Amino acid sequence: MSVESLISRWVREPIQKLKAYYVPDASGMIKLEAMENPYSFPQELQSEWLGVLSEISLNRYPDPQAVSLRKKMVDVMDVPEGASLLLGNGSDELIQLLMLALGGEGRSVLAPTPSFVMYEMAAIFTGTDFIGVPLKGDFSLDLDKMLESISQHRPAIVFLAYPNNPTGNLFSRSDVEAVIKAAPGVVVIDEAYHAFARSSFIKDVVKAENLLVMRTLSKWGLAGLRVGLLAASTKWIDELDKVRLPYNINALSQASASFALAHKKLFDQQAGQIIEARGEVMEQLAAMDGVEVFSSDANFILFRVANASDLYSRLCEAGILIKNLDAHGTPLENCLRVTIGAKEENEQFLHQFCRLME
Ligand SMILES: Cc1ncc(COP(=O)(O)O)c(C=O)c1O
């Protein structure tokens, strides 16, 4: 039997229909498409950090429970008493792990659309139905539709990205609270962009039994480490920990993340710089004719122009890679998303953008 026939006979149909997550090649370009933090490990910490790494015994498996790292994270991330943390190889892995535990055949997960694509992808991986509830035109939650859909489908999980990706906005707190109250299953508030938002539900995980809050170190300048965290009451964490693969956080990541958390102030300063730059880029975009800019509490800005796909290609030709979200007949028609980079990168982007808009 050929590989093609084996695939068509044995790979589950929804997986055959999937396209692998595409990451464009950004070599030689100014890379503003992936919501990465432009700042690397602070220079003044480099040699101390390398010293920490040199102590690691790579012949040994890492601590399977990442005890020391989790302890530090509990303090730094304001995890309330009575709650614990589950760590994932990025929050992507936590999303998949939640689906493994709560999803599957005959179950559904619900999220507003557009939102982070991995919610739907992980649902497909695990044979879980995905229910998308469109956001309103201004990208706020359509609370009536959300409540109606929750009552109709009774999803095992509701995902709310707070702030939302790709739109950048924070949903209204009272809308989120209404969803938490109405959901029969769990509500996962995905606070991936928390460092730029200054609004959080993490303290509430011990108040609402069905509330779980997810964060990541990726947007805080450590995307290469692949460390995400889920905060919830200890009973939830103990239950979900059963489907986590042992040693999912490698030794280099555990040590580097612990080291970084001990220097939280420096990373927070970098986040502060990004917030400031976001204001400047937003102001300049908003001042241009033909650009509709959406407000952002994240490290990226969504905006709409007359011919997004064409502009996107021309920006690529000019060496600037942003994200093209343009899809005809959808709420993101003619929308582009730019990540806030370092000062020179933002200037280059604005310079080329202005030139192409003329
Ligand atoms: C809302 C949201 N959640 C989670 C993630 C994934 O983060 P991680 O790098 O921790 O897997 C992203 C990545 O862009 C995101 O936008």
Ligand as a Chemical Component Dictionary entry (heavy atoms), coordinates in Angstrom:
data_LIG
# 
_chem_comp.id                   LIG 
_chem_comp.type                 NON-POLYMER 
_chem_comp.pdbx_formal_charge   0 
_chem_comp.three_letter_code    LIG 
# 
loop_
_chem_comp_atom.comp_id 
_chem_comp_atom.atom_id 
_chem_comp_atom.alt_atom_id 
_chem_comp_atom.type_symbol 
_chem_comp_atom.charge 
_chem_comp_atom.model_Cartn_x 
_chem_comp_atom.model_Cartn_y 
_chem_comp_atom.model_Cartn_z 
_chem_comp_atom.pdbx_ordinal 
LIG C1 C1 C 0 -4.331 34.696 22.670 1  
LIG C2 C2 C 0 -3.131 33.818 22.579 2  
LIG N1 N1 N 0 -3.037 32.781 23.414 3  
LIG C3 C3 C 0 -1.978 31.960 23.375 4  
LIG C4 C4 C 0 -0.950 32.151 22.474 5  
LIG C5 C5 C 0 0.163  31.146 22.414 6  
LIG O1 O1 O 0 1.220  31.504 23.222 7  
LIG P1 P1 P 0 2.426  30.539 23.518 8  
LIG O2 O2 O 0 3.593  31.135 22.855 9  
LIG O3 O3 O 0 2.561  30.535 25.012 10 
LIG O4 O4 O 0 2.096  29.169 23.005 11 
LIG C6 C6 C 0 -1.012 33.211 21.580 12 
LIG C7 C7 C 0 0.074  33.403 20.600 13 
LIG O5 O5 O 0 0.124  34.259 19.806 14 
LIG C8 C8 C 0 -2.139 34.066 21.629 15 
LIG O6 O6 O 0 -2.278 35.083 20.777 16 
# 
loop_
_chem_comp_bond.comp_id 
_chem_comp_bond.atom_id_1 
_chem_comp_bond.atom_id_2 
_chem_comp_bond.value_order 
_chem_comp_bond.pdbx_ordinal 
LIG C1 C2 SING 1  
LIG C2 N1 SING 2  
LIG C2 C8 DOUB 3  
LIG N1 C3 DOUB 4  
LIG C3 C4 SING 5  
LIG C4 C5 SING 6  
LIG C4 C6 DOUB 7  
LIG C5 O1 SING 8  
LIG O1 P1 SING 9  
LIG P1 O2 DOUB 10 
LIG P1 O3 SING 11 
LIG P1 O4 SING 12 
LIG C6 C7 SING 13 
LIG C6 C8 SING 14 
LIG C7 O5 DOUB 15 
LIG C8 O6 SING 16 
# 
